Amino acid sequence: MNCRDIDELLESYIRGELDDTTASGVADHLETCARCRVAYEDTRVLVGELIDLGDAFQPARAWSAPALARHAARERRTAQHRWVAVAATFAALSLVSATLLAVPALARQVKILPVAREIAALERDAEQLSDQVEELETRLAEIGGSEMVLVETEPVLDEADNRAAQERAMEFVRAMYAGDVGALQALATGDLAARIADRPADYLRTGGVVFAQINNISEMEGAYWVFIRMSDTVEFTDSQFQLNISLERDGDGFLVSAVEMDA
């Protein structure tokens, strides 16, 4: 059996619903796979919390409790930074579980364990995403005359092109705050220049801007993107916001093709 098989069989194994041969196969896998033992323990504990029967669940074959504890401690990290989508889903699933527990007749008709498995999977996903965020390297760098935090994601351009695209995006932002429609059009692709001419107020801002953070150029859907976090000294004095700027190659340089404001 592989880990995917175990994911599908784990709930039935805990509930004692598997035949002897299949249950033995699950037990064999759990004895050798730390990842699946952690999944087993997470599911068992979560189900126990949902229906107050945690002590009733026992594996078809026992293994060393200290060994399991050591593996669990090594494999599990506390997910301190929860993603909003994961938290919202977790809350929704918890509400469903509470409803089932409050209405015994309904609980008998609806399987609670799949809810618990979904919660466990979401928690593991949250930990993995948190680990990925922690792995991003950041450092202070001077780009386009401003010192800011550089988030060093996996590069898609060589160093010179990456810096040129970053500086072009920052130049465009400065033109927005300078109210220079001509400069914005000169820095933009033909389509964006036409949109600027049609609705210049959409691209002009007043006051000053302080750049806080920028990432290496990334590539999505055939375009290059840079995400710049900044503070607006007039409207956003005490908070930051983000501009997502798309660029296209123009000979040896780059032109801005789209600008999106983000929170």
C-alpha positions in Angstrom: 0.0 0.0 0.0 1.1 3.6 -0.6 0.3 6.8 1.3 -2.6 7.6 -1.0 -4.2 4.2 -0.3 -3.8 4.9 3.5 -5.4 8.3 3.2 -8.5 6.6 1.7 -8.6 3.7 4.2 -7.5 5.5 7.4 -11.0 6.3 8.6 -12.4 2.8 8.0 -9.3 1.4 9.7 -9.9 3.5 12.8 -13.6 2.5 12.9 -12.7 -1.2 12.6 -14.6 -1.6 9.3 -11.8 -3.2 7.2 -11.4 -6.9 6.6 -8.5 -8.5 8.4 -6.3 -8.6 5.3 -6.7 -4.9 4.5 -6.4 -3.9 8.1 -3.2 -5.8 8.4 -1.9 -4.0 5.3 -2.7 -0.6 6.7 -1.0 -1.6 10.0 2.1 -2.7 8.1 2.3 0.6 6.3 1.8 2.6 9.5 4.6 0.8 11.2 7.1 2.0 8.5 5.7 5.4 7.5 6.0 8.3 9.9 4.0 10.6 7.6 0.9 8.3 7.8 1.3 7.7 11.5 1.0 11.4 12.0 -2.1 11.5 9.8 -3.5 8.6 11.8 -2.8 10.4 15.1 -4.2 13.7 13.8 -7.4 12.0 12.6 -7.9 10.0 15.8 -7.5 13.0 18.0 -9.7 15.3 15.9 -12.4 12.7 15.8 -12.1 12.2 19.5 -12.6 15.9 20.0 -15.6 16.0 17.7 -17.5 13.1 19.3 -15.8 12.7 22.6 -14.7 9.1 21.9 -11.0 9.6 21.5 -10.1 6.9 24.0 -12.2 4.3 22.2 -10.1 4.3 19.0 -7.3 1.8 19.0 -5.1 0.6 16.1 -5.5 -2.9 14.8 -1.9 -3.4 15.7 -0.1 -1.5 18.4 3.3 0.1 17.9 5.6 1.8 20.4 3.9 4.9 21.8 7.3 6.6 22.5 8.3 6.0 18.9 5.1 7.5 17.6 5.5 10.5 19.9 9.0 11.1 18.6 7.9 10.8 15.0 4.9 13.1 15.6 7.0 15.7 17.3 9.5 15.7 14.5 7.0 15.8 11.7 4.5 18.2 13.1 5.2 22.0 13.3 2.9 24.5 14.8 1.1 26.4 12.0 1.3 29.9 13.5 0.4 31.7 10.3 -2.9 30.4 9.1 -4.0 31.2 5.6 -7.4 33.0 5.4 -8.9 30.4 3.2 -7.8 27.5 5.4 -9.1 29.3 8.5 -12.5 30.0 6.9 -12.9 26.4 5.7 -11.9 25.1 9.1 -14.5 27.3 10.8 -17.2 26.1 8.4 -16.3 22.5 9.0 -16.3 23.0 12.7 -19.8 24.6 12.5 -21.0 21.5 10.6 -19.5 19.2 13.1 -21.1 21.1 16.0 -24.5 20.9 14.3 -24.2 17.2 13.9 -23.2 16.6 17.5 -26.1 18.8 18.7 -28.6 16.7 16.8 -27.9 13.0 17.5 -30.5 11.7 15.0 -28.8 13.7 12.2 -25.3 12.6 13.4 -26.3 9.0 13.0 -27.2 9.6 9.4 -24.2 11.8 8.4 -20.6 10.5 8.5 -18.6 12.7 10.8 -15.2 11.2 10.1 -14.8 12.6 6.6 -15.2 16.0 8.2 -12.4 15.2 10.6 -10.2 14.0 7.8 -10.8 17.2 5.9 -9.8 19.3 8.9 -6.6 17.2 9.4 -5.7 17.6 5.7 -6.3 21.4 5.9 -4.1 21.7 8.9 -1.3 19.8 7.2 -1.7 22.0 4.1 -1.5 25.1 6.3 1.8 23.9 7.8 3.3 23.2 4.4 2.3 26.6 3.1 3.7 28.2 6.2 7.0 26.4 5.6 7.1 27.6 2.0 6.6 31.2 3.2 9.4 30.9 5.7 11.7 29.5 3.0 11.4 32.8 1.0 14.6 34.7 1.3 14.5 38.5 1.9 17.1 41.2 2.1 17.4 44.9 1.9 18.4 46.1 -1.6 18.6 49.4 -3.4 16.5 49.4 -6.5 15.7 52.3 -8.7 17.2 54.7 -6.1 15.1 53.4 -3.2 16.1 51.0 -0.4 13.5 48.4 0.2 12.9 44.7 1.2 13.6 42.4 -1.8 11.8 39.1 -1.7 14.0 36.7 -3.6 11.6 34.3 -5.2 12.8 31.8 -7.9 14.1 34.0 -10.7 12.7 33.7 -14.2 14.9 36.4 -15.7 18.7 36.9 -15.6 19.9 39.5 -13.0 20.1 42.4 -15.4 16.7 41.9 -17.0 15.1 41.3 -13.6 16.5 44.6 -12.3 15.5 46.5 -15.5 11.9 45.2 -15.2 11.8 46.2 -11.5 13.1 49.6 -12.2 10.7 50.2 -15.1 7.7 49.3 -12.8 9.0 51.7 -10.1 9.5 54.4 -12.8 5.8 53.9 -13.8 4.7 54.3 -10.2 6.6 57.5 -9.7 5.0 58.9 -12.9 1.6 58.1 -11.4 2.4 60.2 -8.4 4.0 62.9 -10.4 0.7 63.2 -12.4 2.7 62.9 -15.7 0.3 61.4 -18.2 2.9 61.7 -21.0 5.5 59.7 -19.0 2.9 57.0 -18.1 2.1 56.6 -21.8 5.7 56.4 -22.8 6.3 53.7 -20.3 3.2 51.7 -21.3 2.3 49.3 -24.0 0.0 50.6 -26.8 -3.1 49.2 -25.3 -2.4 50.6 -21.8 -1.3 53.9 -23.2 -4.7 54.2 -24.9 -6.5 53.4 -21.7 -4.5 56.0 -19.9 -5.4 58.6 -22.5 -9.1 57.6 -22.2 -9.2 57.6 -18.4 -6.1 59.4 -17.0 -7.6 59.9 -13.6 -7.6 56.1 -13.0 -3.8 56.1 -13.2 -2.9 59.4 -11.4 -2.3 59.8 -7.7 -1.3 62.7 -5.5 1.3 63.1 -2.8 4.3 61.0 -2.4 5.1 57.3 -2.3 7.5 55.3 -0.1 8.5 51.9 -1.5 8.6 49.1 1.1 9.0 45.8 -0.6 9.4 44.3 -4.1 9.8 40.7 -5.4 11.9 39.2 -8.2 10.0 39.1 -11.5 7.7 36.2 -11.9 6.0 34.9 -15.0 2.3 34.1 -15.3 0.1 33.6 -18.4 2.8 34.9 -20.8 3.5 38.1 -18.9 6.1 39.2 -16.4 4.8 40.4 -13.0 6.2 42.4 -10.1 4.5 43.0 -6.8 5.4 46.3 -5.1 4.3 47.1 -1.5 4.3 50.8 -0.7 2.9 53.6 1.5 1.0 56.5 0.1 2.0 59.6 2.1 -1.4 61.3 1.5 -4.1 58.6 1.6 -2.3 55.7 3.3 0.0 57.3 5.7 -0.2 54.5 8.3 -0.7 51.5 6.1 0.7 49.8 3.1 -0.9 48.6 -0.1 0.3 46.7 -3.1 0.4 47.3 -6.8 0.6 44.3 -9.1 2.3 45.4 -12.3 2.4 43.4 -15.5 5.2 44.0 -18.0 6.0 42.9 -21.6 9.3 42.8 -23.4 10.0 45.8 -25.7 13.3 45.1 -27.5 16.0 45.2 -24.9 13.6 46.7 -22.3 10.2 46.4 -20.8 6.9 48.2 -21.0 4.1 48.2 -18.4 0.9 46.4 -19.7 -1.4 46.5 -16.7 -1.6 47.8 -13.2 -3.8 46.3 -10.4 -4.2 47.5 -6.9 -4.2 45.0 -4.1 -4.6 45.2 -0.4 
